[in-house]
Amino acid sequence: MTGSPRTRLKAAQRRELIVGAALREFASRGYDAASVGRIARDAGVARTVLYDHFPSKHDLFVHVLDAEQLELLGHLRAALASEGSTEERWRAAFDAFFAFVQEHPLGWALLFPERPPLHEDGSREYGRARSESNRVLADLLAADAQRAGLAPDTVRARALFAVHRDGLIAAARWWTEHPGVARAEMVDAAMAALWTGFGGLQPH
């Protein structure tokens, strides 16, 4: 008696498995050490099938990196587009950032690696993604910057934005080492440390 035949996966399902395996691989091992062979095995497909969907490790990395960045920017865009005062929207944005870190740990690890890739291709893609996210967030924050008397394209505005961005990343890294801390506490800490400077520029 033979067993029932295996159900053949559709191309979209195989692609989804490959992307999920790639996210796990790139997030845990980084661009340099990631292996297409391991990704294929984890996804349960032959390497040739993987290459049918993504011609190279680089193409697969770009797809996963861009998908996770879109997820993060979606969190932040919704928060910054919400109703309320500037302070309330910034609090919502900080909460959205920490929610992403909490709910998408692989995405967080991929987007903000502790050690940037050594390979030129990986390094270039991180630079591209960072520039794109900075541009999107600068557009979202432009109205707030204008109300604070800051032209968004000035050195002062760009420096303040960098302080907030890097401060949040550092706080999130600390949080991953102290998982018992509640997200609300992280948001309060971020507001205390990062809102103070920008808030002081807001008209009263």
N, C-alpha and C positions, 0 to 999 in steps of 0.2 A: 504493500500500500504506500503510495507516494503522498507526500505532504502537499498542501495547497501551494500553488505557485506564488512566488513573491510578487507583491504589487509594485509595478514599475512607477517610480516617482516621475512627476512632471518636471519639466525643465525649471519652472519657477520654484518648485519645492527644493530641487537640488541646489539651485542658486542660493536660496535662503539658508540651507544647511552650510554651504561653503562660507557665506558671509558670517554666520554665527561662529563657525570654527575659526575663521580668520580674526575676528574680534578677540576671541579668547587668546589666540596665539600672539598677536601683535601687542595686546595689552599686558600679557604676562612676560613676554620675552623681548619686546621691543622690535624695531624695524630690522636692525642688523642681524639679530639671532633668529628671527622668525624663519620657519621652514615651510615651503610649499608642500613638501611631502607629509609633514605632520598635519598640516591643515587638511589635506585631502583625506588622510586616514581618520582624523577626528570627524570630518563631515561624512565619512562612509562612502566616498566616491574615489574613482581612479584619478590619478594625476591628470590623465588626458582629458577626463571630463571637466576637471577644474579649469584646465586651459581652454576648454570650449567656451567657458563663461568669462574668464579673465586671462588675457594673453600672458600676463607676467605677475610676479609677486608685487611689483611696483603698482600695476593697475589695480590689483586687489587691495593693496594698502590705501591707495587714494580713495577708492570707493568706500571703504570702511571709515576712514578718517573723515571724509566729507559727510557721511551719514550721521556720525556721532556729533559732529560740529553743528549740523542742522538741528539735531535734537536739543542740544544745549541752547542754541540761539532761539529756538522756539520757546523754551522755558522762559528765557530772559525777555524776549519780545512781548510775550503775553503779559508779563509783570509790569514792564515799563509802559505798556500801552493802556494799563488799567486806569480807572478813575481815582481821584484823590489828590492830595498834596504831593509835592515833590518828595518830601520825606517818606510819606506812606508808600509811594511807588518804589523808592529806593529800598525800603525795607522789604517790599514784596520781591524785588529783584534779587536781593541778597538771599532771601528764603528760597527763591527759585533756583539759584545757583547751588545752594547746599542740598536742595531736594534732588538735583541732578546727581550730585556726588553720592548721595545716599541711595538713590534708586537705580543708578547706572554706574556701578563701581568699575565695570570694565571700560565703559566710555570715558570715565574720569581718568583712569590709568592710561588709556590710549592718548587722550588729548593733552594730558599734562604729565609726561614722563619725567621721572626724577633725573634721568640721564638722557639727554638728547641723542639722537642717532649720529653715528660717526660717518655713515655713508652719505655721500653728497646728495643722492636722490631723496633719501628720507629727510635729511635736513632741509632741503629745498621745499619739500611739501609741507613741513611744519611751518616754515616761514610764510608760505603762501596762505595756509589756513589761518595763521595768526593775523596776518595783514587783513584778510577778509573779515574775520570776526571783529577786529578793531574798527574797521570801516563801518560795519553794520551797527555796532554799539555806539560809535560816535554819532551816527545819524539818529539813533534812538534817543541819545542824550543831548542832542543839539539844542532843543528848546529849553531844557533845564540849564544848560551852560549859558545860553543867551540871557535868561532871567537873572543868572548870577553875575552878569556883566563879563562873561568870558566868550570870546569868539572861538568857536570849536577848533579852528585850525591854528590857533596860536600855540607857542611853546608852553605857556603856562597851562592851558587847557589840556594839551597832550600829556604834560608831566603829571597833572592831577589824575588824569585817567589811568596812566601807568601805575601810579601809587595805589589806586583802588583795585585795579586788576591784579597786580602782584600781591597785594595784601590779602585779597580773597583766596588766591591760589595757596599762599603760605598758610592761611588759616585752615583751608581744606586739608592740606597735607598733615597739619597738626591733628585735625579731627580724625583722620583715618588711623592715627596712632592712639587715639583716645575715644574709641567708639561708644563708650558709655555716656558721653556728653550729649545732651539732647540738642536737636536741631535748633530749637527756639533759643537756647543759650548761645549757640554759635551766631545766630542772627543778631541777638542783642550785643554780643561782643563786636561783631562787624560794624554795627551801627555806632557803637561807642568809639571805635577806633577810626572808622572811615567816613562816617557821615559828618562828624564834627567839623572837619576842615571845609568841606563843600557846603555844609549847611550854614556855616558862618557867612558865606558869600551871598546867600539867598536874601532877597528883599523881604522886609517884615511889614 
